[in-house]
Amino acid sequence: MTVASQDQSEKVLVWLSGLMGAGIFSVQGLLASVPLSMRLVAFVPWTLGILSAMVGRLLAGELQNKNDVQHFNRISMLELLQLETDKALIAKNLRPVIEAGSLANDAKSRTLNRLHVATNAAFYLTHVLFAVGVVAAVTTMIVAGR
């Protein structure tokens, strides 16, 4: 489910980047006679949106790698505990793996959560900048009389 969600998010960011890039090039001809400051009002949100999408994709890749490593470490610990015979050692090492609250306090989990928040922020910022760019481009064309 996580992989499908990641793939969907990746596709959305690629599409938004493409739409914003196409918007920059297509609106440029319509706004050629408009002063540069008015053209920038339309182009800056899309340019920032493309950058935000690239940052979001980079963060998502890093998030996926760190999440995979954390999952692998959990599974490895469970596999190793099957071979262990000391009940005290099993109880000590099993608790952090199966209790959700204990992993949330782990430094790696906190880093993973911060990375997740940053990835989501970049993802949604891209959407907002796309919408702002559309509104800015349409408003600029209306004000310019196009």
N, C-alpha and C positions, 0 to 999 in steps of 0.2 A: 504494500500500500504506500509506503514511504517513497519507493522508487517511482511509482506511477505519479505520485504527487510532485516529486522533483522533476520528472520529465515534463509534466504539464506546465509547471512554473517556468522551466527552461524555454519551452515553446512560446509561452506568453511573452517572455522578455525578448526573445528573438523577433517575434511579430511586432511588438511595440517599437523596438529599435528600428526595424525596417519601415514601419509606418511613419515614425518621426523623421527618419532620413529622407523618405520619399516626400514628406510634407515640406521639409526644408527646400528641397530641389524644385518641387512643383509650385510652391507659393512664391518662390523667388522671381519667377517670370511675371506673375501677377502684380507683384509689388515693386517692380523695377523703377517706377517713377516716384515712388514714395521715399521720403527722406530716410536716411540710414537708421536714425534713432527709432523710427516707427517699425522698420523691418526687424530691428533687433528685438523689439517687444515680442514679435512673433517667433523669432528663431531661437532666442536664448532658452526658453523653457524646453524646447525639443532637444537642443544641444545638451542641456543638463540632464534631460531624461535619458538620452543615449548613454551618457557617462554613468548615470545611476544604474541603468540596466547592465552595463558592463561590470560595475562594482558588485551588483547583486549576483551576477553569474559567477564571479570569482569567489565571493563569499559562500555561495551555495556549494560550490565544488569543495571548498575547504571544510565547510560544515559536514558534508557527506563523508569526507575522508576521516575527520575526527570522530564522527558518530560511528562509522564502521569500525574504527580501532577500539572504541569503547565497548561496542557490542562484542567484538572478537575477544576482548579481555574478559568480559563476563562469561561468555561461553567457555573459554579456555579454563577459567577458574572452576566452573561447574564440572568440566571434564576431568580436571585434575583431582577434584574432591572425591570423585568416584573411586579413585585409586587409593585415597588416604584411608588409614585404619584408625587413627587417633581421633576419638569422638570430640574431644575438647577443641582440637585444631579444626575439625570439620565445622563445628558450631561457630567458632570464631570467624572463619572465612566465608561461611555460607550466608550469615546474617546480612553483610553489606551487599551481597549479590541479589538477594531476594527482597529486601526491604527497600521500598522506593524512597523513603525519607532519608535513609543513610547515604544513598548515592547523591542526593541533592546537595549535601554538604561537602562533597568531594570537590577539590580544587579544579579537577578536569571537567567535572560536570557543570560547575559554575561558569567556566570558560566556554563550554559548549552551549550553555544557555544564553550567554551574552552574544556569542556568534550567531545563534539562532535569531535573537532579537534584531541584530544588525542586518542580517539577511532579509528578514521580513520588512524591515524599515526601507531598505533599498528597493525591494520588490514593489511595495505600495507607493513609494515616492515616485517610481517610474510611471505608475498609473496616473498619479496626480499631475505630474509634469506633462504627460501626454494630453490630458484633458485641458490643462491651463494653456498649453500651446495651441490647441484647436480653438479655444475661446479667444485667445490673443490674435491668432491669424484671422479669424472671422471678423473680430472687432476692428482690426487694422484695415481689412478690406472694406468694411462698411464705412469707416471714417474716411478712407481714401476715395470712396465713391466707386469702387470696383464692383 
